């Protein structure tokens, strides 16, 4: 019996966290959650997920710092990270996200609110790698 793929959703907005979790659970993924980057890094280390969906603007530690922490640690660098954020309208922050997503710190980028079908496609694509 194959084990379910485990996805960590790091999102401080409960509505988005619930929506993403429901979409992924419907696709038969095991979903674990965290409310900020600091908790997300801790859960990634504890749970060793197959993929991480990471918001950017969060309390404690933002998503970009959390991505950098995980991607620079050889034990966790292989885990695909999908950046998920609504800040695409800010040119300065968008440039920073693009720097991160073009570097080894993130593997994909998806806008908020995300289309569930697009979310599932991106997740499947990165889990197949």
MOPAC internal coordinates of N, CA, C and O (Angstrom, degrees):
PM7 1SCF
backbone

  N    0.0000 0     0.00 0     0.00 0    0    0    0
  C    1.4592 1     0.00 0     0.00 0    1    0    0
  C    1.5273 1   109.36 1     0.00 0    2    1    0
  O    1.2310 1   120.28 1   -53.23 1    3    2    1
  N    1.3148 1   117.07 1   126.77 1    3    2    1
  C    1.4615 1   121.57 1   178.52 1    5    3    2
  C    1.5163 1   110.18 1   -74.62 1    6    5    3
  O    1.2310 1   121.15 1   -39.81 1    7    6    5
  N    1.3180 1   115.40 1   140.19 1    7    6    5
  C    1.4622 1   118.19 1   176.67 1    9    7    6
  C    1.5265 1   109.07 1   -80.02 1   10    9    7
  O    1.2310 1   121.15 1   -29.27 1   11   10    9
  N    1.3172 1   115.40 1   150.73 1   11   10    9
  C    1.4605 1   120.28 1   177.04 1   13   11   10
  C    1.5168 1   108.87 1   -66.34 1   14   13   11
  O    1.2310 1   120.74 1   -37.32 1   15   14   13
  N    1.3232 1   116.19 1   142.68 1   15   14   13
  C    1.4594 1   120.60 1   172.76 1   17   15   14
  C    1.5292 1   108.14 1   -70.25 1   18   17   15
  O    1.2310 1   121.04 1   -41.49 1   19   18   17
  N    1.3229 1   115.62 1   138.51 1   19   18   17
  C    1.4631 1   122.01 1  -176.31 1   21   19   18
  C    1.5293 1   109.43 1  -103.31 1   22   21   19
  O    1.2310 1   121.13 1   -51.96 1   23   22   21
  N    1.3368 1   115.44 1   128.04 1   23   22   21
  C    1.4662 1   121.48 1  -179.70 1   25   23   22
  C    1.5247 1   109.04 1  -121.60 1   26   25   23
  O    1.2310 1   121.46 1   -50.54 1   27   26   25
  N    1.3248 1   114.82 1   129.46 1   27   26   25
  C    1.4600 1   121.74 1   175.77 1   29   27   26
  C    1.5218 1   108.42 1   -96.82 1   30   29   27
  O    1.2310 1   120.49 1   -55.94 1   31   30   29
  N    1.3322 1   116.66 1   124.06 1   31   30   29
  C    1.4595 1   122.59 1   177.52 1   33   31   30
  C    1.5321 1   107.24 1  -107.63 1   34   33   31
  O    1.2310 1   120.89 1   -66.38 1   35   34   33
  N    1.3327 1   115.91 1   113.62 1   35   34   33
  C    1.4619 1   121.66 1   179.87 1   37   35   34
  C    1.5273 1   107.06 1  -105.92 1   38   37   35
  O    1.2310 1   121.11 1   -75.90 1   39   38   37
  N    1.3302 1   115.48 1   104.10 1   39   38   37
  C    1.4716 1   121.77 1  -171.08 1   41   39   38
  C    1.5192 1   108.36 1  -153.73 1   42   41   39
  O    1.2310 1   120.07 1   -53.49 1   43   42   41
  N    1.3362 1   117.47 1   126.51 1   43   42   41
  C    1.4606 1   120.76 1  -178.03 1   45   43   42
  C    1.5261 1   114.05 1   -86.75 1   46   45   43
  O    1.2310 1   119.71 1   165.89 1   47   46   45
  N    1.3226 1   118.16 1   -14.11 1   47   46   45
  C    1.4575 1   120.47 1   178.83 1   49   47   46
  C    1.5352 1   109.03 1   -92.60 1   50   49   47
  O    1.2310 1   120.22 1   -65.88 1   51   50   49
  N    1.3432 1   117.18 1   114.12 1   51   50   49
  C    1.4767 1   120.11 1  -174.63 1   53   51   50
  C    1.5257 1   114.41 1   -56.06 1   54   53   51
  O    1.2310 1   119.55 1   143.48 1   55   54   53
  N    1.3415 1   118.47 1   -36.52 1   55   54   53
  C    1.4627 1   120.80 1  -179.42 1   57   55   54
  C    1.5226 1   111.81 1   -63.48 1   58   57   55
  O    1.2310 1   120.54 1   135.67 1   59   58   57
  N    1.3398 1   116.58 1   -44.33 1   59   58   57
  C    1.4645 1   120.61 1   178.48 1   61   59   58
  C    1.5247 1   110.82 1   -67.97 1   62   61   59
  O    1.2310 1   120.96 1   139.09 1   63   62   61
  N    1.3280 1   115.76 1   -40.91 1   63   62   61
  C    1.4625 1   119.69 1   179.41 1   65   63   62
  C    1.5337 1   110.60 1   -60.36 1   66   65   63
  O    1.2310 1   120.73 1   136.77 1   67   66   65
  N    1.3190 1   116.22 1   -43.23 1   67   66   65
  C    1.4670 1   121.00 1  -179.48 1   69   67   66
  C    1.5296 1   111.37 1   -67.30 1   70   69   67
  O    1.2310 1   120.35 1   136.43 1   71   70   69
  N    1.3457 1   116.93 1   -43.57 1   71   70   69
  C    1.4653 1   120.68 1  -179.43 1   73   71   70
  C    1.5248 1   110.64 1   -61.37 1   74   73   71
  O    1.2310 1   120.54 1   131.26 1   75   74   73
  N    1.3296 1   116.58 1   -48.74 1   75   74   73
  C    1.4663 1   120.47 1  -179.88 1   77   75   74
  C    1.5214 1   110.39 1   -61.41 1   78   77   75
  O    1.2310 1   120.57 1   134.94 1   79   78   77
  N    1.3132 1   116.52 1   -45.06 1   79   78   77
  C    1.4733 1   121.05 1   179.66 1   81   79   78
  C    1.5214 1   111.30 1   -59.18 1   82   81   79
  O    1.2310 1   120.34 1   134.95 1   83   82   81
  N    1.3269 1   116.96 1   -45.05 1   83   82   81
  C    1.4712 1   120.49 1  -179.09 1   85   83   82
  C    1.5283 1   111.23 1   -63.58 1   86   85   83
  O    1.2310 1   120.29 1   136.19 1   87   86   85
  N    1.3314 1   117.06 1   -43.81 1   87   86   85
  C    1.4701 1   121.28 1   179.43 1   89   87   86
  C    1.5321 1   109.63 1   -60.19 1   90   89   87
  O    1.2310 1   120.48 1   133.40 1   91   90   89
  N    1.3222 1   116.70 1   -46.60 1   91   90   89
  C    1.4599 1   120.55 1  -176.43 1   93   91   90
  C    1.5306 1   112.68 1   -71.80 1   94   93   91
  O    1.2310 1   120.37 1   141.92 1   95   94   93
  N    1.3208 1   116.90 1   -38.08 1   95   94   93
  C    1.4686 1   119.88 1   177.27 1   97   95   94
  C    1.5229 1   110.85 1   -64.92 1   98   97   95
  O    1.2310 1   120.55 1   144.29 1   99   98   97
  N    1.3271 1   116.56 1   -35.71 1   99   98   97
  C    1.4708 1   121.00 1   176.44 1  101   99   98
  C    1.5310 1   110.89 1   -61.70 1  102  101   99
  O    1.2310 1   120.86 1   150.58 1  103  102  101
  N    1.3438 1   115.97 1   -29.42 1  103  102  101
  C    1.4668 1   121.79 1   177.96 1  105  103  102
  C    1.5277 1   112.01 1   -87.65 1  106  105  103
  O    1.2310 1   120.75 1  -171.42 1  107  106  105
  N    1.3311 1   116.17 1     8.58 1  107  106  105
  C    1.4630 1   123.31 1   176.11 1  109  107  106
  C    1.5350 1   114.40 1    73.85 1  110  109  107
  O    1.2310 1   120.62 1  -149.64 1  111  110  109
  N    1.3403 1   116.42 1    30.36 1  111  110  109
  C    1.4566 1   120.69 1   172.76 1  113  111  110
  C    1.5240 1   108.93 1   -95.87 1  114  113  111
  O    1.2310 1   120.76 1   -30.61 1  115  114  113
  N    1.3166 1   116.15 1   149.39 1  115  114  113
  C    1.4636 1   121.22 1   170.50 1  117  115  114
  C    1.5186 1   106.51 1   -84.44 1  118  117  115
  O    1.2310 1   119.96 1   -51.85 1  119  118  117
  N    1.3363 1   117.68 1   128.15 1  119  118  117
  C    1.4567 1   121.25 1  -176.46 1  121  119  118
  C    1.5256 1   109.56 1  -116.84 1  122  121  119
  O    1.2310 1   121.67 1   -49.54 1  123  122  121
  N    1.3394 1   114.41 1   130.46 1  123  122  121
  C    1.4561 1   120.93 1   171.13 1  125  123  122
  C    1.5206 1   106.28 1  -119.67 1  126  125  123
  O    1.2310 1   120.09 1   -25.93 1  127  126  125
  N    1.3285 1   117.44 1   154.07 1  127  126  125
  C    1.4571 1   119.87 1  -173.88 1  129  127  126
  C    1.5250 1   112.21 1  -130.39 1  130  129  127
  O    1.2310 1   121.67 1   -21.67 1  131  130  129
  N    1.3241 1   114.41 1   158.33 1  131  130  129
  C    1.4609 1   123.17 1   173.59 1  133  131  130
  C    1.5234 1   107.60 1  -144.53 1  134  133  131
  O    1.2310 1   120.48 1   -28.18 1  135  134  133
  N    1.3267 1   116.69 1   151.82 1  135  134  133
  C    1.4635 1   121.77 1  -174.87 1  137  135  134
  C    1.5257 1   114.77 1   -96.65 1  138  137  135
  O    1.2310 1   119.88 1   170.46 1  139  138  137
  N    1.3363 1   117.84 1    -9.54 1  139  138  137
  C    1.4616 1   120.06 1   178.34 1  141  139  138
  C    1.5229 1   109.27 1  -159.50 1  142  141  139
  O    1.2310 1   120.97 1    -7.35 1  143  142  141
  N    1.3233 1   115.75 1   172.65 1  143  142  141
  C    1.4560 1   120.73 1  -175.47 1  145  143  142
  C    1.5184 1   113.59 1   -61.80 1  146  145  143
  O    1.2310 1   120.36 1   139.81 1  147  146  145
  N    1.3236 1   116.91 1   -40.19 1  147  146  145
  C    1.4659 1   120.38 1  -179.71 1  149  147  146
  C    1.5291 1   110.62 1   -62.70 1  150  149  147
  O    1.2310 1   120.55 1   132.18 1  151  150  149
  N    1.3296 1   116.55 1   -47.82 1  151  150  149
  C    1.4637 1   120.82 1   177.86 1  153  151  150
  C    1.5291 1   109.87 1   -64.91 1  154  153  151
  O    1.2310 1   120.43 1   143.14 1  155  154  153
  N    1.3330 1   116.78 1   -36.86 1  155  154  153
  C    1.4610 1   121.33 1   179.57 1  157  155  154
  C    1.5204 1   112.29 1   -62.03 1  158  157  155
  O    1.2310 1   120.47 1   135.92 1  159  158  157
  N    1.3203 1   116.71 1   -44.08 1  159  158  157
  C    1.4684 1   120.25 1   177.92 1  161  159  158
  C    1.5240 1   109.81 1   -62.51 1  162  161  159
  O    1.2310 1   120.38 1   136.40 1  163  162  161
  N    1.3242 1   116.88 1   -43.60 1  163  162  161
  C    1.4654 1   120.64 1   178.35 1  165  163  162
  C    1.5229 1   112.30 1   -61.11 1  166  165  163
  O    1.2310 1   120.60 1   134.75 1  167  166  165
  N    1.3310 1   116.47 1   -45.25 1  167  166  165
  C    1.4715 1   119.62 1   179.81 1  169  167  166
  C    1.5222 1   111.28 1   -67.89 1  170  169  167
  O    1.2310 1   120.09 1   144.24 1  171  170  169
  N    1.3387 1   117.43 1   -35.76 1  171  170  169
  C    1.4634 1   119.90 1   177.36 1  173  171  170
  C    1.5304 1   109.76 1   -61.70 1  174  173  171
  O    1.2310 1   120.42 1   137.40 1  175  174  173
  N    1.3115 1   116.80 1   -42.60 1  175  174  173
  C    1.4647 1   120.87 1   179.48 1  177  175  174
  C    1.5237 1   111.86 1   -67.77 1  178  177  175
  O    1.2310 1   120.57 1   142.63 1  179  178  177
  N    1.3040 1   116.53 1   -37.37 1  179  178  177
  C    1.4666 1   121.64 1  -178.72 1  181  179  178
  C    1.5253 1   112.35 1   -77.25 1  182  181  179
  O    1.2310 1   120.19 1   135.06 1  183  182  181
  N    1.3330 1   117.25 1   -44.94 1  183  182  181
  C    1.4607 1   122.07 1  -171.14 1  185  183  182
  C    1.5281 1   114.45 1   -94.61 1  186  185  183
  O    1.2310 1   120.33 1   160.08 1  187  186  185
  N    1.3458 1   116.97 1   -19.92 1  187  186  185
  C    1.4675 1   122.43 1  -177.61 1  189  187  186
  C    1.5378 1   112.12 1    48.45 1  190  189  187
  O    1.2310 1   120.72 1  -114.17 1  191  190  189
  N    1.3496 1   116.22 1    65.83 1  191  190  189
  C    1.4682 1   119.81 1  -178.43 1  193  191  190
  C    1.5279 1   111.93 1   -69.51 1  194  193  191
  O    1.2310 1   121.22 1   -16.59 1  195  194  193
  N    1.3249 1   115.27 1   163.41 1  195  194  193
  C    1.4624 1   121.69 1   177.00 1  197  195  194
  C    1.5290 1   111.36 1   -83.28 1  198  197  195
  O    1.2310 1   120.30 1   159.22 1  199  198  197
  N    1.3490 1   117.04 1   -20.78 1  199  198  197
  C    1.4615 1   122.43 1  -179.05 1  201  199  198
  C    1.5251 1   107.61 1  -159.71 1  202  201  199
  O    1.2310 1   120.81 1   -29.19 1  203  202  201
  N    1.3349 1   116.05 1   150.81 1  203  202  201
  C    1.4650 1   121.41 1   178.64 1  205  203  202
  C    1.5268 1   108.50 1  -125.76 1  206  205  203
  O    1.2310 1   120.80 1   -45.39 1  207  206  205
  N    1.3423 1   116.07 1   134.61 1  207  206  205
  C    1.4611 1   122.23 1   171.03 1  209  207  206
  C    1.5242 1   105.35 1  -108.18 1  210  209  207
  O    1.2310 1   120.69 1   -59.20 1  211  210  209
  N    1.3453 1   116.29 1   120.80 1  211  210  209
  C    1.4621 1   121.42 1  -169.09 1  213  211  210
  C    1.5195 1   112.45 1  -123.38 1  214  213  211
  O    1.2310 1   120.91 1   -60.60 1  215  214  213
  N    1.3393 1   115.87 1   119.40 1  215  214  213
  C    1.4606 1   120.89 1   170.63 1  217  215  214
  C    1.5354 1   107.43 1   -69.48 1  218  217  215
  O    1.2310 1   120.19 1   -15.53 1  219  218  217
  N    1.3263 1   117.24 1   164.47 1  219  218  217
  C    1.4646 1   119.90 1   179.84 1  221  219  218
  C    1.5223 1   111.49 1  -100.15 1  222  221  219
  O    1.2310 1   120.23 1   120.89 1  223  222  221
  N    1.3181 1   117.17 1   -59.11 1  223  222  221
  C    1.4707 1   120.35 1  -175.09 1  225  223  222
  C    1.5239 1   109.85 1   -87.13 1  226  225  223
  O    1.2310 1   121.63 1   -74.19 1  227  226  225
  N    1.3484 1   114.49 1   105.81 1  227  226  225
  C    1.4665 1   121.38 1  -178.96 1  229  227  226
  C    1.5210 1   109.51 1  -143.42 1  230  229  227
  O    1.2310 1   120.44 1   -20.33 1  231  230  229
  N    1.3448 1   116.77 1   159.67 1  231  230  229
  C    1.4693 1   119.87 1   175.88 1  233  231  230
  C    1.5361 1   110.68 1   -71.24 1  234  233  231
  O    1.2310 1   120.82 1    -6.86 1  235  234  233
  N    1.3129 1   116.05 1   173.14 1  235  234  233
  C    1.4704 1   124.12 1   179.33 1  237  235  234
  C    1.5229 1   112.50 1    66.22 1  238  237  235
  O    1.2310 1   120.28 1   105.86 1  239  238  237
  N    1.3193 1   117.08 1   -74.14 1  239  238  237
  C    1.4641 1   121.67 1   178.90 1  241  239  238
  C    1.5220 1   106.85 1  -140.16 1  242  241  239
  O    1.2310 1   120.59 1   -51.62 1  243  242  241
  N    1.3443 1   116.48 1   128.38 1  243  242  241
  C    1.4594 1   117.04 1  -177.84 1  245  243  242
  C    1.5283 1   110.76 1   -75.22 1  246  245  243
  O    1.2310 1   121.27 1   -11.60 1  247  246  245
  N    1.3237 1   115.17 1   168.40 1  247  246  245
  C    1.4524 1   120.96 1  -174.99 1  249  247  246
  C    1.5172 1   114.59 1   -65.29 1  250  249  247
  O    1.2310 1   120.34 1   146.58 1  251  250  249
  N    1.3486 1   116.96 1   -33.42 1  251  250  249
  C    1.4627 1   119.15 1   179.96 1  253  251  250
  C    1.5247 1   110.79 1   -66.77 1  254  253  251
  O    1.2310 1   120.55 1   138.46 1  255  254  253
  N    1.3361 1   116.55 1   -41.54 1  255  254  253
  C    1.4694 1   119.58 1   177.11 1  257  255  254
  C    1.5275 1   111.01 1   -66.25 1  258  257  255
  O    1.2310 1   120.49 1   140.47 1  259  258  257
  N    1.3350 1   116.67 1   -39.53 1  259  258  257
  C    1.4672 1   120.45 1   178.53 1  261  259  258
  C    1.5303 1   110.75 1   -63.77 1  262  261  259
  O    1.2310 1   120.53 1   138.72 1  263  262  261
  N    1.3409 1   116.59 1   -41.28 1  263  262  261
  C    1.4741 1   120.31 1   176.75 1  265  263  262
  C    1.5222 1   110.36 1   -59.51 1  266  265  263
  O    1.2310 1   120.96 1   132.51 1  267  266  265
  N    1.3224 1   115.77 1   -47.49 1  267  266  265
  C    1.4618 1   120.41 1  -178.77 1  269  267  266
  C    1.5274 1   110.73 1   -60.79 1  270  269  267
  O    1.2310 1   120.31 1   136.59 1  271  270  269
  N    1.3236 1   117.02 1   -43.41 1  271  270  269
  C    1.4673 1   121.47 1   178.92 1  273  271  270
  C    1.5208 1   110.78 1   -57.62 1  274  273  271
  O    1.2310 1   120.44 1   132.74 1  275  274  273
  N    1.3290 1   116.77 1   -47.26 1  275  274  273
  C    1.4688 1   120.57 1  -177.34 1  277  275  274
  C    1.5236 1   112.40 1   -72.84 1  278  277  275
  O    1.2310 1   120.15 1   137.23 1  279  278  277
  N    1.3283 1   117.32 1   -42.77 1  279  278  277
  C    1.4650 1   120.33 1  -175.02 1  281  279  278
  C    1.5310 1   113.07 1   -73.74 1  282  281  279
  O    1.2310 1   120.07 1   162.44 1  283  282  281
  N    1.3243 1   117.48 1   -17.56 1  283  282  281
  C    1.4654 1   119.33 1   177.14 1  285  283  282
  C    1.5228 1   111.94 1   -95.14 1  286  285  283
  O    1.2310 1   120.16 1  -179.25 1  287  286  285
  N    1.3267 1   117.30 1     0.75 1  287  286  285
  C    1.4671 1   122.16 1   176.70 1  289  287  286
  C    1.5291 1   107.73 1  -101.29 1  290  289  287
  O    1.2310 1   119.70 1   -64.06 1  291  290  289
  N    1.3360 1   118.17 1   115.94 1  291  290  289
  C    1.4726 1   120.85 1  -175.93 1  293  291  290
  C    1.5358 1   114.52 1   -55.60 1  294  293  291
  O    1.2310 1   119.78 1   154.18 1  295  294  293
  N    1.3316 1   118.03 1   -25.82 1  295  294  293
  C    1.4685 1   120.38 1   179.20 1  297  295  294
  C    1.5268 1   112.70 1   -71.36 1  298  297  295
  O    1.2310 1   120.35 1   156.49 1  299  298  297
  N    1.3388 1   116.94 1   -23.51 1  299  298  297
  C    1.4710 1   120.73 1  -173.66 1  301  299  298
  C    1.5246 1   113.40 1  -123.08 1  302  301  299
  O    1.2310 1   119.94 1   175.13 1  303  302  301
  N    1.3178 1   117.72 1    -4.87 1  303  302  301
  C    1.4677 1   121.98 1  -175.06 1  305  303  302
  C    1.5253 1   113.28 1   -61.24 1  306  305  303
  O    1.2310 1   120.16 1   155.38 1  307  306  305
  N    1.3310 1   117.30 1   -24.62 1  307  306  305
  C    1.4719 1   121.09 1  -178.32 1  309  307  306
  C    1.5316 1   113.12 1   -76.95 1  310  309  307
  O    1.2310 1   119.78 1   165.38 1  311  310  309
  N    1.3249 1   118.02 1   -14.62 1  311  310  309
  C    1.4708 1   121.12 1  -176.57 1  313  311  310
  C    1.5294 1   109.41 1   -74.57 1  314  313  311
  O    1.2310 1   119.77 1   -58.52 1  315  314  313
  N    1.3338 1   118.05 1   121.48 1  315  314  313
  C    1.4725 1   119.83 1   177.82 1  317  315  314
  C    1.5305 1   110.62 1   -64.59 1  318  317  315
  O    1.2310 1   121.01 1   -41.73 1  319  318  317
  N    1.3312 1   115.68 1   138.27 1  319  318  317
  C    1.4674 1   121.58 1   177.00 1  321  319  318
  C    1.5205 1   108.64 1  -121.34 1  322  321  319
  O    1.2310 1   121.10 1   -51.66 1  323  322  321
  N    1.3326 1   115.51 1   128.34 1  323  322  321
  C    1.4597 1   122.58 1   176.70 1  325  323  322
  C    1.5287 1   107.10 1  -108.44 1  326  325  323
  O    1.2310 1   120.68 1   -63.51 1  327  326  325
  N    1.3290 1   116.31 1   116.49 1  327  326  325
  C    1.4650 1   121.51 1   175.99 1  329  327  326
  C    1.5262 1   107.98 1   -74.36 1  330  329  327
  O    1.2310 1   120.93 1   -45.89 1  331  330  329
  N    1.3516 1   115.82 1   134.11 1  331  330  329
  C    1.4685 1   121.94 1  -177.98 1  333  331  330
  C    1.5272 1   106.98 1  -132.25 1  334  333  331
  O    1.2310 1   120.00 1   -68.22 1  335  334  333
  N    1.3431 1   117.61 1   111.78 1  335  334  333
  C    1.4575 1   118.92 1  -175.96 1  337  335  334
  C    1.5247 1   112.85 1  -153.09 1  338  337  335
  O    1.2310 1   121.22 1   -19.72 1  339  338  337
  N    1.3240 1   115.27 1   160.28 1  339  338  337
  C    1.4704 1   121.64 1   178.64 1  341  339  338
  C    1.5246 1   111.61 1  -106.34 1  342  341  339
  O    1.2310 1   119.23 1  -170.30 1  343  342  341
  N    1.3186 1   119.07 1     9.70 1  343  342  341
  C    1.4607 1   120.58 1  -172.49 1  345  343  342
  C    1.5250 1   113.79 1   -93.49 1  346  345  343
  O    1.2310 1   119.94 1  -157.34 1  347  346  345
  N    1.3282 1   117.72 1    22.66 1  347  346  345
  C    1.4590 1   120.66 1  -178.55 1  349  347  346
  C    1.5239 1   113.23 1   -63.05 1  350  349  347
  O    1.2310 1   119.09 1   163.10 1  351  350  349
  N    1.3301 1   119.34 1   -16.90 1  351  350  349
  C    1.4606 1   121.30 1  -179.70 1  353  351  350
  C    1.5293 1   113.12 1   -77.96 1  354  353  351
  O    1.2310 1   119.83 1   166.54 1  355  354  353
  N    1.2966 1   117.92 1   -13.46 1  355  354  353
  C    1.4564 1   120.62 1  -178.93 1  357  355  354
  C    1.5274 1   109.86 1   -94.52 1  358  357  355
  O    1.2310 1   119.83 1   -70.36 1  359  358  357
  N    1.3389 1   117.92 1   109.64 1  359  358  357
  C    1.4677 1   120.80 1  -176.19 1  361  359  358
  C    1.5319 1   113.56 1   -56.52 1  362  361  359
  O    1.2310 1   119.89 1   139.55 1  363  362  361
  N    1.3124 1   117.81 1   -40.45 1  363  362  361
  C    1.4706 1   120.19 1  -177.80 1  365  363  362
  C    1.5245 1   110.23 1   -66.63 1  366  365  363
  O    1.2310 1   120.29 1   131.67 1  367  366  365
  N    1.3302 1   117.06 1   -48.33 1  367  366  365
  C    1.4668 1   120.16 1  -178.67 1  369  367  366
  C    1.5202 1   110.38 1   -67.62 1  370  369  367
  O    1.2310 1   119.92 1   142.34 1  371  370  369
  N    1.3292 1   117.76 1   -37.66 1  371  370  369
  C    1.4625 1   120.53 1   177.85 1  373  371  370
  C    1.5293 1   110.51 1   -59.58 1  374  373  371
  O    1.2310 1   120.33 1   137.27 1  375  374  373
  N    1.3301 1   116.98 1   -42.73 1  375  374  373
  C    1.4714 1   119.82 1   177.63 1  377  375  374
  C    1.5239 1   110.81 1   -59.95 1  378  377  375
  O    1.2310 1   120.57 1   139.90 1  379  378  377
  N    1.3378 1   116.52 1   -40.10 1  379  378  377
  C    1.4663 1   120.03 1   179.29 1  381  379  378
  C    1.5275 1   110.56 1   -65.40 1  382  381  379
  O    1.2310 1   120.31 1   136.95 1  383  382  381
  N    1.3244 1   117.02 1   -43.05 1  383  382  381
  C    1.4734 1   120.63 1   178.43 1  385  383  382
  C    1.5224 1   109.76 1   -62.81 1  386  385  383
  O    1.2310 1   120.36 1   136.72 1  387  386  385
  N    1.3213 1   116.93 1   -43.28 1  387  386  385
  C    1.4597 1   119.70 1   179.85 1  389  387  386
  C    1.5216 1   111.23 1   -63.28 1  390  389  387
  O    1.2310 1   120.40 1   142.46 1  391  390  389
  N    1.3200 1   116.84 1   -37.54 1  391  390  389
  C    1.4665 1   119.73 1   175.46 1  393  391  390
  C    1.5196 1   109.85 1   -59.28 1  394  393  391
  O    1.2310 1   121.22 1   135.42 1  395  394  393
  N    1.3216 1   115.27 1   -44.58 1  395  394  393
  C    1.4683 1   119.90 1  -178.80 1  397  395  394
  C    1.5262 1   110.68 1   -67.51 1  398  397  395
  O    1.2310 1   119.96 1   133.98 1  399  398  397
  N    1.3165 1   117.69 1   -46.02 1  399  398  397
  C    1.4607 1   119.02 1  -175.92 1  401  399  398
  C    1.5142 1   112.19 1   -71.67 1  402  401  399
  O    1.2310 1   120.07 1   159.94 1  403  402  401
  N    1.3270 1   117.47 1   -20.06 1  403  402  401
  C    1.4598 1   119.97 1   175.99 1  405  403  402
  C    1.5260 1   110.63 1   -88.74 1  406  405  403
  O    1.2310 1   120.74 1   170.66 1  407  406  405
  N    1.3073 1   116.19 1    -9.34 1  407  406  405
  C    1.4562 1   121.35 1   176.84 1  409  407  406
  C    1.5252 1   107.01 1   -98.34 1  410  409  407
  O    1.2310 1   120.22 1     0.56 1  411  410  409
  N    1.3154 1   117.19 1  -179.44 1  411  410  409
  C    1.4578 1   118.06 1   179.54 1  413  411  410
  C    1.5310 1   114.14 1   -74.35 1  414  413  411
  O    1.2310 1   119.29 1  -176.58 1  415  414  413
  N    1.3364 1   118.96 1     3.42 1  415  414  413
  C    1.4517 1   120.45 1  -173.65 1  417  415  414
  C    1.5289 1   115.27 1   -80.27 1  418  417  415
  O    1.2310 1   119.40 1   164.54 1  419  418  417
  N    1.3249 1   118.75 1   -15.46 1  419  418  417
  C    1.4665 1   121.01 1   175.60 1  421  419  418
  C    1.5173 1   108.08 1  -150.91 1  422  421  419
  O    1.2310 1   120.96 1   -25.62 1  423  422  421
  N    1.3185 1   115.77 1   154.38 1  423  422  421
  C    1.4605 1   120.93 1  -174.78 1  425  423  422
  C    1.5171 1   113.66 1  -105.73 1  426  425  423
  O    1.2310 1   120.46 1   159.90 1  427  426  425
  N    1.3391 1   116.73 1   -20.10 1  427  426  425
  C    1.4657 1   120.63 1  -179.31 1  429  427  426
  C    1.5232 1   108.53 1  -159.99 1  430  429  427
  O    1.2310 1   121.35 1   -11.01 1  431  430  429
  N    1.3245 1   115.01 1   168.99 1  431  430  429
  C    1.4504 1   122.84 1  -177.88 1  433  431  430
  C    1.5235 1   108.10 1  -138.68 1  434  433  431
  O    1.2310 1   120.32 1   -44.50 1  435  434  433
  N    1.3381 1   117.00 1   135.50 1  435  434  433
  C    1.4631 1   120.89 1   176.58 1  437  435  434
  C    1.5281 1   108.75 1  -138.25 1  438  437  435
  O    1.2310 1   121.33 1   -43.41 1  439  438  437
  N    1.3503 1   115.06 1   136.59 1  439  438  437
  C    1.4606 1   120.93 1  -179.95 1  441  439  438
  C    1.5128 1   111.78 1   -74.54 1  442  441  439
  O    1.2310 1   121.34 1   -25.19 1  443  442  441
  N    1.3507 1   115.05 1   154.81 1  443  442  441
  C    1.4620 1   122.42 1   167.81 1  445  443  442
  C    1.5200 1   106.68 1  -101.18 1  446  445  443
  O    1.2310 1   118.70 1   -34.44 1  447  446  445
  N    1.2866 1   120.09 1   145.56 1  447  446  445
  C    1.4632 1   123.99 1   -14.09 1  449  447  446
  C    1.5181 1   109.40 1   -69.70 1  450  449  447
  O    1.2310 1   121.05 1   -34.49 1  451  450  449
  N    1.2963 1   115.60 1   145.51 1  451  450  449
  C    1.4641 1   117.92 1  -176.55 1  453  451  450
  C    1.5284 1   110.96 1   -96.36 1  454  453  451
  O    1.2310 1   121.64 1   -32.45 1  455  454  453
  N    1.2946 1   114.47 1   147.55 1  455  454  453
  C    1.4502 1   122.17 1   174.60 1  457  455  454
  C    1.5393 1   106.07 1   -75.96 1  458  457  455
  O    1.2310 1   119.66 1   -54.84 1  459  458  457
  N    1.3260 1   118.25 1   125.16 1  459  458  457
  C    1.4657 1   120.30 1  -178.61 1  461  459  458
  C    1.5274 1   113.64 1   -53.68 1  462  461  459
  O    1.2310 1   120.11 1   141.92 1  463  462  461
  N    1.3291 1   117.40 1   -38.08 1  463  462  461
  C    1.4684 1   120.07 1   179.76 1  465  463  462
  C    1.5268 1   111.44 1   -65.54 1  466  465  463
  O    1.2310 1   120.71 1   139.78 1  467  466  465
  N    1.3363 1   116.25 1   -40.22 1  467  466  465
  C    1.4599 1   121.09 1   178.30 1  469  467  466
  C    1.5339 1   109.49 1   -65.85 1  470  469  467
  O    1.2310 1   120.55 1   137.02 1  471  470  469
  N    1.3163 1   116.56 1   -42.98 1  471  470  469
  C    1.4624 1   121.39 1   177.75 1  473  471  470
  C    1.5272 1   110.99 1   -56.57 1  474  473  471
  O    1.2310 1   120.49 1   130.21 1  475  474  473
  N    1.3231 1   116.68 1   -49.79 1  475  474  473
  C    1.4664 1   121.47 1  -179.03 1  477  475  474
  C    1.5279 1   110.57 1   -62.37 1  478  477  475
  O    1.2310 1   119.97 1   137.52 1  479  478  477
  N    1.3297 1   117.67 1   -42.48 1  479  478  477
  C    1.4722 1   120.83 1   178.36 1  481  479  478
  C    1.5224 1   111.76 1   -59.17 1  482  481  479
  O    1.2310 1   120.78 1   133.24 1  483  482  481
  N    1.3269 1   116.11 1   -46.76 1  483  482  481
  C    1.4640 1   120.56 1  -179.21 1  485  483  482
  C    1.5239 1   110.68 1   -64.13 1  486  485  483
  O    1.2310 1   120.43 1   136.42 1  487  486  485
  N    1.3147 1   116.77 1   -43.58 1  487  486  485
  C    1.4683 1   120.94 1   179.42 1  489  487  486
  C    1.5305 1   110.15 1   -61.10 1  490  489  487
  O    1.2310 1   120.26 1   129.98 1  491  490  489
  N    1.3268 1   117.11 1   -50.02 1  491  490  489
  C    1.4668 1   120.45 1  -179.13 1  493  491  490
  C    1.5283 1   110.79 1   -60.28 1  494  493  491
  O    1.2310 1   120.51 1   136.54 1  495  494  493
  N    1.3284 1   116.63 1   -43.46 1  495  494  493
  C    1.4738 1   121.06 1  -179.18 1  497  495  494
  C    1.5350 1   110.38 1   -57.86 1  498  497  495
  O    1.2310 1   120.27 1   134.99 1  499  498  497
  N    1.3118 1   117.08 1   -45.01 1  499  498  497
  C    1.4689 1   120.15 1  -175.84 1  501  499  498
  C    1.5259 1   112.86 1   -80.07 1  502  501  499
  O    1.2310 1   119.85 1   157.97 1  503  502  501
  N    1.3040 1   117.89 1   -22.03 1  503  502  501
  C    1.4666 1   119.68 1   175.86 1  505  503  502
  C    1.5261 1   111.31 1   -79.18 1  506  505  503
  O    1.2310 1   120.37 1   156.86 1  507  506  505
  N    1.3304 1   116.90 1   -23.14 1  507  506  505
  C    1.4713 1   120.82 1   179.36 1  509  507  506
  C    1.5130 1   113.05 1   -78.30 1  510  509  507
  O    1.2310 1   120.39 1   162.22 1  511  510  509
  N    1.3348 1   116.87 1   -17.78 1  511  510  509
  C    1.4702 1   120.38 1  -177.70 1  513  511  510
  C    1.5201 1   111.60 1   -68.07 1  514  513  511
  O    1.2310 1   120.10 1   180.00 1  515  514  513

